[in-house]
């Protein structure tokens, strides 16, 4: 879940350009790699027994890995599951993730620590997961059951370049904090719309933003990646280079650069981002929700669709819709935002503004504060589920989807503490055009397909007894809307990773050619499939997360 220093496992060739192949040698020695990073497996008592229980239980391997981490870095960096602080579980947005119990939680402070934990995972075959902001709702995505959860809470550095054109951001940061720091310099970056969204996950999965119509998504606004690689081999001689940095940019290692722009956690653990910055004087935007009663829903849908279609006329503007119920009544909220202050009279908002509203909270606001207000209406402490779908920007199809969801969610909305919701996110032509920059990204989207609309099914509830009810609601509404979209010719195959559910095969939605290309790139940088098999909890190259078990696997298991 980032951008400037990436820890990649199993790399056997130093890469300075796409022409230099990086294929791990068949005699790769993980013990030597650990030694090169200052760890002596045969000296540490925690690891001495690993070779003797090759057929043992996964818990034995993970006990060895976690005990080694504690021995190396101390109890301040490693929490064992028996002493896990409740505040860690509460740091996840969804209690479904927070209730997952890892064998241990490791908090590295440097890229070297990240290299060591992944090598230890490889040596002991103990699975791992990586946590940036912890906003994925389903279990195992960034919290490894019975394995090692790596949290970046101690890696929060943020540094502007001398000319202030880029900012280097470590993955422990959340977007609201990034905005707050950049606004001191009259700057911003293309990032998340909620304060507590992690920099890492959002950027690797795409990255909708308040300034997406101007500059594209977060994944399209990374200046470069600096990779921290180890166990490196040139054509005719072997070089051991712990912590060796390599650039992934549009001109160097462009295949890796391409893959990381939406390919998720399939290629390495990224420990720093270099992001482009943009001018935003005072950090002020004009934004806020407008709330409308049911009798005005058709007018609001029309305003949304027309604004999405006309985005090129004023790319400062953006919008999304949120559907739900309040006291039994159907409510629709139009969220408006503009990359400059005092936009209440901007012509692109005319349809919204001419529709009678229950309330209108649009105003000038600092971007970090506004992202905080959006986060407060999407609080932590609930059980959550997600699913996503993409349709064409058709007013009638949006209305059909709205009506289906409102009907299907009627009973569930009566459960105390619950909130079934459906969101429509505008995917405009300017956003799609920006995806073509710097060699493009792997998402499989093209301006000729747009404008489009991304749907997010987002339900929250309090108790495990209602898990099946809300999962069934999600599946039922999704199935009916998809059927209508397909039959009317308005369905698009793309699945937005950051809003996808655990049963959705995101990478396949990018198209067969892009999927094959991503698999090829993964074979180059991770030939034994470490990030497919030892870190299985998120969206993998060939599978949806729900098709995995977060268990250990043989270290020499290859990508199939």
C-alpha positions, 0 to 999 in steps of 0.5 A, a space after each residue: 500500500 506506496 512509492 519510493 523504496 520498495 522491498 521486493 523478494 526473490 530478485 536475482 538480477 540488478 535492474 537498471 532498465 527494462 532490458 536487464 532481466 531480473 530472474 532469481 537463480 535456481 540456487 537462491 539461498 534465503 539463509 545467505 540473504 538473511 545473513 546479508 541483512 545481519 541475521 544469522 539463522 543458525 545462531 539465533 535459537 528461535 530459528 535453529 529448529 526450523 529445519 527440523 520441523 519441516 512437516 510441522 504445524 504452521 503455528 510452529 513456523 510462525 512462532 519461530 519467525 515472531 520470536 526471531 523478530 522480537 529477539 532482533 528488534 525488541 518487544 517495543 517493535 513486536 507484539 505477540 498475540 498473547 499480549 496484543 494491545 486492543 488499540 491495534 485491533 481498533 485501528 482497523 476500519 472494519 471490526 471484521 479485520 480487527 477481530 483477526 488475530 495474527 501470531 504477532 504484529 511487527 512495526 519496522 522503522 526502516 526498509 531493512 526491517 521490512 526486508 528482514 521480515 519478508 525473508 523470515 517469512 520465506 525462511 519459516 514459511 509463515 504468512 504475512 500481511 501489510 497494514 498501511 491505513 487498515 481500511 479494507 473491510 474483509 478479514 486477512 487483507 491487511 491483518 494475517 490470521 495466525 501469521 505476521 502482520 506488518 504495520 507501518 505505524 512507525 514509518 511516517 516520514 514525509 519530505 518535500 523535494 527541494 523544488 517542492 515538485 514532489 513529496 516522499 511519503 512513507 506508508 504509515 501516513 494517512 491522506 488527511 495528515 499528508 494534506 495537512 502538511 502540504 497545505 503549509 506550503 500551498 500544495 496538495 497531492 492526488 490522494 484519498 477523500 477520507 482523512 484516515 485512508 492509508 497512502 499505500 493501499 489507496 495508491 496501489 489500487 487506483 486512487 479516486 481523489 478530489 482533484 482527479 478530474 484535473 490530474 487523474 488518480 493517485 496511481 497516475 501521479 507517482 513520480 517514481 519508485 525507488 526499490 530496495 532489492 536484495 540477493 542480486 545477480 548480474 549476468 556473469 557474477 553474483 552481487 549481494 547488495 542489501 538495501 540496494 536501491 533501484 528506480 522504477 519510473 517511466 524511463 527506468 524499469 518501466 514494467 515495474 512502474 506500470 504494474 504498481 499503478 493499480 496492480 496492488 500488493 502483487 510485486 513487493 512491499 513499498 516503503 516510500 512513495 514519491 508523489 507529484 505535488 500541485 498548487 492549492 493555495 491555503 489548502 482550501 477547496 469548496 465542498 460539501 453535501 447536499 441532501 435531497 428528499 425522494 421526490 427530487 431523486 430523478 433530478 439529482 440523478 440527472 444532475 450527477 449524470 450531466 456533470 459527469 458527462 460535462 466534466 471536461 468543461 470544468 475539471 475543477 469540479 467533481 461529484 459523487 452520490 450516496 443513497 440510503 434511508 433515514 427514519 424509513 425515508 429514502 435519502 440521496 446525498 450529492 457530494 460536490 467538490 471544487 478545487 478552488 474556493 467560492 464555487 457556489 455559482 459555478 455553472 457546472 453545479 447549476 442542476 444541483 443548485 436548482 433542485 430543492 435540498 433538505 440541506 446544503 452544506 457546501 462551503 469553503 473548507 480546508 481539504 484536510 478538514 473536509 476529508 476528516 468530516 467525510 471520515 466521521 460519517 464513515 466511522 470505525 467500529 462497525 462490521 463492514 462489507 464492500 462490493 464494486 461494479 462499473 456501468 456506463 454513465 446513463 441516467 436511466 441505468 443509474 436510476 434502475 440501480 438506485 431503485 433496486 438497492 433501495 428496495 433490497 435494503 429496506 428491511 436491513 435499514 431498520 436494524 439498529 446501528 446499521 447503514 446499507 448504502 450505495 455510492 455512485 462515483 463519477 469516472 469522467 473523461 478527464 480521469 480516463 485521459 489522465 490514465 494514458 500518461 507515462 505509458 498508461 496503467 494496467 486497469 484496462 480503462 480507456 477514454 473511448 469507454 467513458 464516461 463511466 460510473 463506479 458503484 460501491 455497495 457499502 454496508 455496515 452493522 454491529 453484530 455477527 448475527 447479522 453477517 449473513 443478512 448483510 452479505 446476502 443483501 449485497 449479493 442480491 442487490 449486486 446480482 440484480 443490478 448487474 443483470 439489468 446493466 448487462 441486458 441494457 448494454 450498460 455494464 463495464 467489466 472493470 472492478 475498482 480494487 479499493 471498493 471491491 469485495 472479497 469474492 471479486 477477481 479484480 485483476 481479471 477485470 483489467 482484461 486478459 492482456 493486462 492480466 498476462 502482462 502483470 503475471 509476466 512482470 511478477 515472474 520477473 520480480 518475484 519468480 517464486 511467487 512470494 507475494 502470491 503465496 506467503 501474502 495471500 490475503 488481498 487481490 492476487 493475480 489469479 484469484 479473489 481473496 476469498 479463494 485463499 487461505 492465509 496459511 503457509 506454503 512451500 517457499 519454492 512454490 511457483 506461480 502457476 
